[in-house]
Amino acid sequence: MPAITREDLADVLEEIALLLEIQGENPFKTRAYRQGAEIVRGFDGDIVQRAADNDLAGIKGIGEALQQKLHELASTGSLAFHQNLRSQYPEGFFDLFEVDGLGPKKVAALHKELGVGSIADLKAACESGKVATLSGFGEKTAAKILEALARREAFATRFRLSTATHAAEMILDLLRSRPEVLRAQYAGSLRRSRETVGDLDFIAATTDPAALTSWFSRLDIVHDVIACGDTKCSIHLENGLQCDLRAVSNDQFPFALQYFTGSKEHNVALRSLALKRGLSLNEYGFTATRKDAGIPTVHEESDIYKALGLESIPPELRENRGEIEAAAQARLPRLIDAENLRGTFHNHTTASDGAATLEEMAEAAIDLGLRYLGIADHSKSSFQARGLDEDRLLAQIDAIHAWNRSRGDELHLFAGSEVDILKDGSLDFSDEILARLDYCVASVHAAFTLDEDTMTRRIIRAMENEHVTMLGHLTGRLLLRRDAYAVNHEKIIDCAAATRTVIELNCSPQRLDMDWRWWRKARDLGVLTSINPDAHHPDHLQFLRFGTGIARKGWLRKQDVLNTRPLEDIQTFLATPKGRRK
């Protein structure tokens, strides 16, 4: 039985509340389960062990019935009551909650009135006009649901960076463990740190290509084999992700790795440059197109670029956006590395919608080798995220100061808040409260449908506040789920430069926001970023690696990223009036 975590306990209680709400159960009963989930997440102690030991008596808000259910779940790994509730619905039913614009009440109405039990049912009901006739829906709602479903279908074969990286690293480890493999690497858009990935490409230098492709087709992780030959094998994983293996000779490896890393536009420009030197370049090697052209010696991928008179171009930059010209002039930037990061901001705890306590988040940061961590729980207007009011925020500040007095030599905590930018651009807390914080992340969490000018003015007004340290997830996008709202990036970047506001690089794989295409402009105007994981769980601090990849893709250097600075410099930065910060 897999170990049950605090998050597992809370998730089960929340799903029970959801299913009871759909069934029209007494709202007090539904609320009891949701409250129980909050208590589990915020409990200061080993709640899982207490539940397994049936030692939950006396914990305020967890009555006898909840105690019994938590004990059963923690000690056996499942809860019969929960499983019985789930069994009343088809498996595809739970996919409905992932559709933008559908909450429990709408899902309940669709299920009860139209028998909708899956995404396919929902699409058919919308297209037939039945959804538009339901009370509380209408034609506009039905149209928006169809738009959300269209986005879902368009993204069905795309995968977030985290999902793709996890699969790629697992497969790469398997490849490198094979005795017939001399060297191996993943290529494609994942190696270039694109925000989403369509498939995975693996290049392996091997002494026995047919044996390697045959082995690849028989891996336990294979869901189905698309095609398998002596030098190439294509498979699907269980989640639908396609993986292509190309088995090559050791001499061909650098060329295959460069070619299949891409991008297509980068490769076209590179081949054009080769032709000017009397060489033809493809995935197999160099060939001469002129009698006077010698064939360069290539052992590594970097040798290909050297042969063409270029600095070696990092994979993240290979998008034909000026990198070849910069490499020809030896003017490529020295890009940031993951080990340059010394801390991070924008992290949540159980005080709002996080899954771990302040102490648990701090311990995870210590384990990761960070020197400082910013705590930025939601503000009060984000009621759906249990945002903090003024009293709870001040109490959290006191708790952070207490940590720093006792354990600040291990990890310094900064007291912050992710403060909602309200519809008119004002902030969710007064300046008096904001002045008590070490820093403030200002973010939009509601009213996404404003036109571009109005949204841009809204955000700029917030950035002009002297207490706003950084702007959180600029466009509000949720990759493969929700499009960005309309906002003028150029005006926001100009405002950040003028007001010395940091623009966050939110490195949650769901966001990766601001988009990488805008970072070079921001850098050139002197705008700083902070690579922030928007962590809601200790494991989410690991997202920093994805942020580093996106920062590299945006041409960012160590000096462009605030949280590469040592603790003492951060303390000075935050203590300096905003307009004079550097």
C-alpha positions in Angstrom: 0.0 0.0 0.0 1.5 3.4 -1.0 2.1 5.7 2.0 -0.9 8.0 2.7 0.1 11.7 2.9 -1.5 14.7 4.5 -2.6 15.9 1.0 -4.2 12.5 0.3 -6.4 12.8 3.4 -7.4 16.4 2.6 -8.1 15.5 -1.1 -10.4 12.6 -0.2 -12.4 14.8 2.3 -12.7 17.5 -0.4 -13.9 15.1 -3.0 -16.5 13.7 -0.6 -17.7 17.3 0.0 -17.9 17.8 -3.8 -19.9 14.6 -4.4 -22.3 15.3 -1.5 -22.8 18.8 -2.9 -23.7 17.3 -6.3 -26.2 15.0 -4.6 -27.8 18.0 -2.8 -26.8 16.9 0.6 -27.3 19.1 3.7 -24.8 22.0 3.2 -23.7 21.8 6.8 -22.6 18.2 6.2 -20.8 19.3 3.0 -19.1 22.1 4.9 -18.0 19.8 7.6 -15.9 17.8 5.1 -14.4 20.9 3.6 -13.6 22.2 7.0 -12.0 18.9 7.9 -9.8 19.1 4.8 -8.6 22.6 5.9 -7.9 21.4 9.4 -5.9 18.4 8.0 -3.8 20.7 5.8 -3.2 23.2 8.5 -2.6 20.9 11.5 0.7 21.6 13.3 1.9 18.0 13.7 1.9 14.6 12.1 -1.8 14.4 11.3 -1.4 11.2 9.2 0.2 9.3 12.1 -2.4 10.6 14.5 -5.2 9.4 12.2 -3.5 6.0 11.8 -3.3 5.7 15.6 -6.9 6.8 15.9 -5.7 9.6 18.0 -7.7 12.6 16.7 -10.0 13.2 19.6 -9.9 16.7 20.9 -8.9 18.3 17.6 -11.4 21.2 17.1 -13.5 20.7 14.0 -12.9 17.0 13.6 -15.9 15.2 15.1 -16.3 11.5 15.8 -17.5 10.6 12.3 -14.6 12.4 10.6 -12.2 10.8 13.1 -13.4 7.3 12.1 -13.1 8.0 8.4 -9.7 9.5 8.7 -8.5 6.6 10.7 -9.8 4.1 8.1 -8.2 6.1 5.3 -4.8 6.5 7.1 -4.6 2.9 8.3 -5.9 1.0 5.2 -5.2 3.4 2.3 -8.8 3.8 1.3 -12.2 4.8 2.6 -15.3 2.7 1.8 -17.6 5.6 2.2 -15.6 7.6 -0.4 -15.4 4.6 -2.8 -19.2 4.0 -2.5 -19.8 7.7 -3.4 -17.5 7.5 -6.4 -19.1 4.3 -7.7 -22.4 6.1 -8.3 -20.8 7.9 -11.2 -19.1 6.8 -14.4 -15.4 7.2 -14.5 -15.5 9.9 -17.1 -17.8 12.0 -14.9 -14.9 13.4 -12.9 -13.3 14.9 -16.1 -16.2 17.3 -16.2 -14.8 19.3 -13.3 -11.7 20.1 -15.4 -13.7 22.0 -17.9 -13.4 25.8 -17.5 -16.7 27.3 -16.3 -18.2 24.2 -14.7 -18.5 24.1 -11.0 -20.3 21.5 -8.8 -23.7 23.1 -9.2 -23.6 23.2 -13.0 -22.1 19.6 -13.2 -24.9 18.4 -10.9 -27.6 20.1 -13.0 -26.1 18.6 -16.2 -26.0 15.1 -14.7 -29.4 15.3 -13.2 -31.3 16.9 -16.0 -29.5 15.6 -19.1 -27.7 12.5 -17.8 -24.3 14.0 -18.7 -21.6 11.7 -17.4 -18.6 12.4 -19.6 -16.9 14.9 -21.8 -18.5 13.3 -24.9 -21.9 13.6 -23.3 -21.3 17.2 -22.5 -20.3 18.1 -26.0 -23.3 16.3 -27.5 -25.7 18.1 -25.1 -24.2 21.5 -26.0 -24.3 20.9 -29.7 -27.9 19.7 -29.6 -29.0 22.9 -27.9 -30.1 21.0 -24.7 -27.6 22.8 -22.4 -28.8 26.2 -23.5 -32.4 25.4 -22.4 -31.3 24.5 -18.8 -32.1 26.9 -16.1 -29.0 28.9 -15.1 -27.2 28.1 -18.4 -28.4 29.8 -21.6 -26.9 30.1 -25.1 -23.8 32.1 -23.9 -22.9 29.5 -21.3 -23.3 26.7 -23.7 -21.1 28.5 -26.2 -18.4 29.1 -23.6 -18.5 25.4 -22.6 -18.0 24.4 -26.3 -15.1 26.8 -26.5 -13.5 25.2 -23.4 -14.1 21.8 -24.9 -12.5 22.9 -28.2 -9.4 24.1 -26.3 -9.3 20.8 -24.4 -9.4 18.8 -27.7 -6.7 21.0 -29.2 -4.5 20.4 -26.3 -5.2 16.7 -26.0 -1.9 15.7 -27.6 0.2 18.4 -25.7 1.8 17.8 -22.4 3.2 20.2 -19.7 6.9 20.4 -19.1 6.7 18.6 -15.8 4.9 15.6 -17.3 7.3 15.4 -20.2 10.4 15.8 -18.1 9.4 13.1 -15.7 8.9 10.6 -18.5 12.0 11.7 -20.4 14.3 11.4 -17.5 12.9 8.0 -16.6 13.4 6.7 -20.1 16.8 8.2 -20.5 18.0 6.4 -17.3 16.7 3.2 -18.8 18.5 3.8 -22.1 21.8 4.7 -20.4 21.6 1.5 -18.4 21.8 -0.6 -21.5 25.3 -2.1 -22.2 25.0 -1.6 -26.0 24.3 2.2 -25.5 27.4 4.4 -25.8 25.6 7.7 -25.1 22.1 8.9 -25.1 20.1 12.1 -24.7 16.6 13.4 -25.2 16.1 16.0 -27.9 13.2 17.9 -29.4 11.2 20.7 -27.9 11.7 19.4 -24.3 15.5 19.9 -24.7 14.7 23.5 -25.9 12.5 24.1 -22.8 9.3 24.8 -24.7 6.4 25.4 -22.4 4.5 22.4 -23.7 5.6 19.3 -25.5 3.9 17.2 -28.3 6.2 14.2 -28.1 9.6 13.0 -26.9 12.6 12.3 -29.0 15.5 10.2 -27.8 18.9 9.8 -29.6 21.1 6.8 -28.7 24.5 5.9 -30.0 24.7 2.1 -30.0 26.6 -0.8 -31.2 23.4 -2.8 -31.9 20.6 -0.6 -33.1 18.1 -3.4 -33.9 18.5 -5.0 -30.5 18.0 -1.5 -28.9 14.8 -0.6 -30.7 13.4 -4.1 -30.1 14.1 -3.7 -26.3 12.5 -0.2 -26.4 9.3 -1.6 -27.9 9.0 -4.1 -25.0 9.4 -1.8 -22.0 6.9 -2.1 -19.2 5.8 1.5 -19.7 4.7 1.0 -23.3 1.0 1.2 -23.9 1.2 0.5 -27.6 3.8 0.3 -30.4 3.3 2.7 -33.3 6.2 1.3 -35.4 9.4 -0.5 -34.8 12.3 -1.0 -37.2 16.1 -1.6 -37.0 17.0 2.1 -36.3 13.8 3.7 -35.1 11.0 2.8 -32.7 7.9 4.9 -31.8 5.6 4.1 -28.8 2.8 5.6 -26.8 2.9 5.7 -23.0 -0.2 5.1 -20.9 -1.0 8.8 -20.9 -0.8 9.1 -24.7 2.6 10.7 -24.9 4.5 9.5 -28.0 8.2 8.6 -27.6 10.5 8.2 -30.6 13.8 6.5 -30.3 16.5 6.9 -33.0 19.4 4.5 -32.8 22.5 5.8 -34.5 26.3 5.2 -34.7 28.6 7.0 -32.3 29.9 9.2 -35.2 26.3 10.2 -36.2 25.2 11.0 -32.6 26.2 14.7 -32.5 24.5 15.4 -35.8 21.3 13.5 -34.9 21.2 15.2 -31.5 21.5 18.7 -33.0 19.1 18.0 -35.9 16.3 16.5 -33.7 16.7 19.1 -31.0 15.6 21.7 -33.6 13.9 24.0 -33.9 13.1 23.6 -37.6 13.7 27.3 -38.2 17.1 27.2 -36.4 18.2 24.2 -38.4 17.2 25.8 -41.7 19.3 28.8 -40.9 22.2 26.6 -39.8 22.1 24.6 -43.0 22.1 27.8 -45.0 25.2 28.9 -43.2 26.9 25.5 -43.9 26.2 25.8 -47.6 28.0 29.1 -47.7 31.0 27.2 -46.4 30.7 24.6 -49.1 29.1 22.0 -46.7 25.8 20.2 -46.5 24.5 19.5 -43.0 21.9 16.9 -42.1 21.2 14.5 -39.3 23.9 12.1 -40.4 26.9 14.5 -40.8 28.7 17.0 -43.0 29.3 16.4 -46.7 31.2 18.7 -49.1 29.4 20.6 -51.8 32.6 22.2 -53.1 35.9 20.4 -53.9 37.9 22.8 -51.7 35.7 22.3 -48.6 37.2 20.0 -46.0 35.0 17.9 -43.8 35.3 19.1 -40.2 36.1 16.7 -37.4 33.0 16.4 -35.1 33.0 14.5 -31.8 30.4 16.6 -29.9 27.5 18.7 -30.8 29.5 21.9 -30.0 31.9 20.9 -32.7 29.2 21.4 -35.3 28.7 25.0 -34.3 32.5 25.5 -34.1 32.9 24.2 -37.7 30.4 26.9 -38.8 32.3 29.7 -37.0 29.8 29.9 -34.2 29.9 29.8 -30.4 28.1 26.7 -29.2 24.4 27.7 -28.9 22.6 26.4 -25.8 19.5 24.3 -26.8 17.1 26.7 -25.1 18.0 29.5 -27.6 17.6 27.5 -30.8 14.5 29.3 -32.1 16.1 31.4 -34.9 15.5 34.6 -32.9 18.9 36.1 -33.2 21.0 33.4 -31.6 22.9 32.5 -34.8 23.9 36.1 -35.4 24.9 36.6 -31.8 26.9 33.3 -31.9 28.7 34.5 -35.0 29.9 37.6 -33.2 30.7 35.7 -29.9 28.0 37.7 -28.1 25.8 35.0 -26.7 24.9 35.7 -23.1 26.2 33.6 -20.3 22.8 32.1 -19.3 21.6 31.5 -15.7 22.1 28.0 -14.3 19.9 26.3 -11.7 22.6 26.3 -9.1 22.7 30.2 -9.2 19.4 30.3 -7.3 19.7 31.0 -3.6 16.1 31.4 -2.6 12.6 32.1 -4.0 9.4 34.0 -3.3 5.7 33.3 -3.9 5.1 30.2 -1.9 1.9 29.2 -0.1 1.1 27.4 3.2 -1.9 25.9 4.8 -2.8 29.4 6.0 -4.4 29.8 2.6 -4.6 27.1 -0.1 -1.2 25.4 0.4 -0.9 21.7 1.4 1.9 22.2 4.0 2.5 24.3 7.0 5.0 27.2 7.2 7.4 24.9 9.0 7.1 22.1 6.5 7.7 24.5 3.6 10.8 25.9 5.4 12.2 22.4 6.0 11.7 21.6 2.3 13.6 24.7 1.3 16.5 23.8 3.7 16.6 20.3 2.1 16.8 21.9 -1.3 19.8 24.0 -0.1 18.1 27.4 -0.3 19.2 30.2 1.9 15.9 32.2 2.0 12.2 31.6 1.3 9.4 34.0 0.8 5.9 33.2 2.2 3.2 34.8 0.1 -0.2 33.4 1.0 -3.3 34.8 -0.7 -5.1 37.9 0.5 -8.7 38.1 1.7 -10.4 38.6 -1.6 -9.3 35.2 -2.8 -11.9 33.6 -0.7 -11.8 30.4 -2.8 -8.2 30.0 -1.7 -8.9 30.8 2.0 -7.2 34.1 1.7 -5.8 35.8 4.8 -7.5 38.8 6.4 -5.4 41.5 8.2 -5.4 39.7 11.6 -4.4 36.4 10.2 -1.7 38.0 8.0 -0.2 39.9 11.0 -0.2 36.6 13.0 1.7 34.9 10.2 4.2 37.8 10.2 4.8 37.1 13.9 5.3 33.4 13.2 7.8 34.2 10.5 9.7 36.5 12.8 9.7 33.7 15.5 11.2 31.3 13.0 13.9 33.8 12.0 14.8 34.3 15.7 15.2 30.5 16.3 16.3 29.1 12.9 17.2 32.0 10.7 20.8 30.9 10.5 19.6 27.8 8.6 16.9 29.6 6.4 15.7 33.1 6.5 12.0 33.5 5.9 10.6 36.7 4.3 7.0 37.8 5.2 5.1 38.5 2.1 1.6 38.3 0.6 0.2 37.5 -2.8 -2.2 40.4 -2.8 -5.1 40.5 -5.2 -5.2 43.3 -7.8 -8.8 44.3 -7.6 -10.8 45.2 -10.7 -10.0 48.9 -10.5 -6.3 48.3 -9.9 -6.4 49.0 -6.2 -5.0 46.4 -3.8 -6.6 44.0 -1.4 -4.7 45.4 1.6 -4.2 49.0 2.7 -0.8 50.6 2.4 -0.5 50.5 6.2 -0.8 46.7 6.2 1.5 46.3 3.1 4.2 48.4 4.9 4.4 45.7 7.5 5.5 43.1 4.9 9.0 42.4 3.7 7.6 42.3 0.1 4.4 42.0 -1.9 3.4 40.0 -4.9 0.5 41.6 -6.7 -1.6 39.3 -8.9 -4.9 39.2 -10.8 -7.2 36.4 -9.7 -10.6 37.6 -10.9 -12.3 39.7 -13.6 -10.3 38.1 -16.4 -12.6 39.3 -19.2 -11.6 43.0 -19.2 -10.5 44.4 -22.6 -6.8 44.8 -23.1 -6.6 48.5 -22.3 -8.6 48.2 -19.1 -6.7 45.2 -17.9 -3.4 46.9 -18.7 -4.3 50.1 -16.8 -5.5 47.9 -13.9 -2.2 46.2 -13.6 -0.1 49.3 -14.1 -2.0 51.1 -11.3 -1.0 48.2 -9.0 2.6 48.3 -10.1 2.8 52.0 -9.4 2.1 51.3 -5.7 5.4 51.7 -3.7 4.7 48.5 -1.7 4.3 46.2 -4.7 7.6 44.4 -5.1 6.7 42.1 -7.9 4.0 41.3 -10.3 2.7 37.7 -10.2 1.8 35.5 -13.2 1.3 38.4 -15.6 -1.3 36.9 -18.0 -3.1 34.5 -15.7 -2.8 31.7 -18.3 -3.1 28.0 -17.3 -1.3 26.0 -19.9 -3.4 23.5 -21.8 -6.4 24.7 -19.8 -7.0 28.5 -19.8 -5.9 31.1 -22.3 -4.1 34.3 -21.1 -6.3 37.3 -20.6 -5.8 40.3 -22.8 -2.9 42.5 -21.6 -0.3 44.7 -23.3 3.1 43.2 -22.5 5.1 46.1 -23.9 3.3 48.7 -21.6 3.6 46.4 -18.6 7.4 45.9 -19.2 7.9 49.6 -19.7 6.0 50.3 -16.4 8.1 47.7 -14.6 11.3 49.5 -15.9 10.0 52.9 -14.8 8.7 51.8 -11.4 11.4 49.2 -10.6 8.8 46.5 -10.2 10.0 43.0 -10.5 8.1 40.8 -13.0 7.8 37.3 -11.7 8.7 34.3 -13.8 6.1 32.0 -12.4 7.6 28.6 -12.9 4.6 26.4 -12.0 4.3 24.1 -15.0 0.7 25.2 -15.3 1.8 28.8 -15.9 5.4 29.5 -17.0 4.3 33.1 -17.0 5.6 35.7 -18.2 6.0 33.9 -21.6 9.6 33.4 -22.6 9.2 35.4 -25.8 9.1 38.7 -23.7 12.0 38.2 -21.3 14.8 39.5 -23.6 12.9 42.8 -24.1 12.4 43.0 -20.3 16.1 42.3 -19.7 17.3 44.9 -22.2 15.2 47.5 -20.3 16.8 46.5 -17.0 13.7 44.8 -15.6 14.5 42.2 -13.0 12.7 38.9 -12.6 12.3 36.5 -9.7 11.9 32.8 -10.6 9.1 31.7 -8.3 7.5 28.3 -8.1 4.0 29.4 -6.8 4.5 26.4 -4.5 1.4 25.0 -2.9 3.3 21.9 -1.7 6.9 21.2 -0.6 7.5 19.2 -3.8 6.6 22.3 -5.8 9.8 24.0 -4.9 11.3 21.6 -7.5 9.6 23.6 -10.1 12.5 26.0 -9.9 14.3 23.9 -12.5 11.6 24.6 -15.0 11.9 28.3 -14.3 15.6 28.2 -14.9 15.0 26.6 -18.3 12.4 29.2 -19.3 14.7 32.0 -18.0 17.5 30.6 -20.2 15.1 30.4 -23.1 14.4 34.1 -22.5 18.2 35.0 -22.7 18.4 35.8 -19.0 21.6 35.9 -17.1 22.4 35.4 -13.4 22.4 39.2 -12.9 18.9 39.5 -14.4 17.3 37.3 -11.7 16.7 38.7 -8.3 16.8 35.4 -6.4 20.3 34.6 -7.5 21.5 37.3 -5.0 22.8 36.3 -1.5 20.6 36.9 1.5 22.3 40.1 2.6 21.8 41.7 -0.8 18.1 40.7 -0.8 17.6 42.2 2.6 19.2 45.5 1.4 17.1 45.4 -1.8 13.9 45.0 0.1 14.8 47.7 2.6 15.6 50.2 -0.1 12.7 52.4 -1.3 11.3 50.9 -4.5 12.2 53.7 -6.8 15.9 53.4 -5.9 16.3 49.6 -6.1 18.8 48.2 -8.5 
